[in-house]
């Protein structure tokens, strides 16, 4: 889960961009560390899926990995992941006023 409230705001667009990238990458790192045992267990390999410059690639890599793990678990009849349907990406603008004040 991405918690954009933890990202340090900056009026400098380059700095703000880098802070956003770092925050997103931190979320991927936390995800992989939390779910490593389900995703193959090799944390070094998992963290290698995080692209430090292009978070969209990291999201694509993570999505494909989760889909692959779930597909293989379903093929094996793995009961541990029963009910897990995949990756859901949602965007909530509930904090939009907060976000706008943070960057203004």
C-alpha positions as CSV (number, residue, x, y, z in Angstrom):
1,X,0.0,0.0,0.0
2,X,1.3,3.4,-0.9
3,X,1.1,6.0,1.9
4,X,1.7,9.3,0.1
5,X,1.3,11.1,3.4
6,X,4.9,10.1,4.3
7,X,6.4,11.8,1.3
8,X,8.3,15.0,1.9
9,X,6.9,17.9,0.0
10,X,9.1,20.3,-1.9
11,X,8.5,23.3,-4.2
12,X,11.4,22.1,-6.3
13,X,9.9,19.8,-8.9
14,X,13.0,17.6,-9.2
15,X,13.2,17.2,-5.5
16,X,9.5,16.5,-5.2
17,X,9.7,14.0,-8.0
18,X,12.6,12.2,-6.4
19,X,10.8,12.2,-3.0
20,X,7.7,10.6,-4.6
21,X,9.9,8.0,-6.4
22,X,11.7,7.2,-3.1
23,X,8.4,6.9,-1.3
24,X,6.9,4.6,-3.8
25,X,10.0,2.4,-3.9
26,X,10.0,2.2,-0.1
27,X,6.4,0.8,-0.3
28,X,7.6,-1.9,-2.8
29,X,10.5,-2.7,-0.5
30,X,8.1,-3.1,2.5
31,X,5.7,-5.2,0.4
32,X,8.5,-7.6,-0.7
33,X,9.9,-7.9,2.9
34,X,6.5,-8.5,4.3
35,X,5.4,-11.1,1.8
36,X,8.7,-12.7,0.8
37,X,7.7,-16.1,2.1
38,X,4.8,-16.1,-0.3
39,X,6.7,-14.7,-3.2
40,X,9.6,-17.1,-3.3
41,X,11.5,-16.2,-0.2
42,X,14.7,-14.8,-1.8
43,X,14.5,-11.2,-0.6
44,X,17.6,-10.1,-2.6
45,X,15.9,-11.3,-5.8
46,X,12.6,-9.7,-4.8
47,X,14.3,-6.3,-4.1
48,X,15.9,-6.5,-7.5
49,X,12.5,-6.1,-8.9
50,X,12.4,-2.5,-7.6
51,X,13.5,-0.1,-10.3
52,X,15.0,2.9,-8.4
53,X,14.2,5.3,-11.3
54,X,10.9,4.1,-12.7
55,X,8.3,3.0,-10.2
56,X,5.9,2.1,-13.0
57,X,8.3,-0.7,-13.9
58,X,8.4,-1.8,-10.3
59,X,4.6,-1.9,-10.2
60,X,4.5,-4.0,-13.4
61,X,7.2,-6.4,-12.0
62,X,5.3,-6.7,-8.8
63,X,1.9,-7.3,-10.5
64,X,3.4,-10.0,-12.8
65,X,5.1,-11.7,-9.9
66,X,2.0,-11.8,-7.8
67,X,-0.1,-13.1,-10.7
68,X,2.5,-15.8,-11.4
69,X,2.7,-16.9,-7.7
70,X,-1.1,-17.0,-7.5
71,X,-1.4,-19.0,-10.7
72,X,1.1,-21.5,-9.6
73,X,-0.5,-21.8,-6.2
74,X,-3.9,-22.4,-7.8
75,X,-2.4,-25.1,-10.1
76,X,-0.9,-26.9,-7.0
77,X,-4.1,-26.6,-5.1
78,X,-2.3,-24.5,-2.5
79,X,-4.9,-23.8,0.3
80,X,-2.7,-21.1,1.9
81,X,-3.5,-18.6,-0.8
82,X,-7.2,-19.6,-1.3
83,X,-9.3,-16.5,-1.8
84,X,-6.5,-14.3,-2.9
85,X,-7.6,-12.9,-6.2
86,X,-4.6,-10.8,-7.3
87,X,-3.5,-7.2,-7.4
88,X,-6.0,-4.4,-7.1
89,X,-4.9,-0.9,-7.9
90,X,-7.1,1.9,-6.6
91,X,-6.7,5.6,-6.3
92,X,-8.5,7.6,-3.7
93,X,-8.7,11.3,-3.9
94,X,-10.2,11.5,-0.4
95,X,-7.0,13.3,0.8
96,X,-6.8,15.6,-2.2
97,X,-7.3,18.8,-0.2
98,X,-4.5,17.7,2.2
99,X,-2.3,16.9,-0.8
100,X,-3.0,20.2,-2.5
101,X,-2.1,22.1,0.7
102,X,1.0,20.1,1.2
103,X,2.4,21.0,-2.2
104,X,1.3,24.7,-2.3
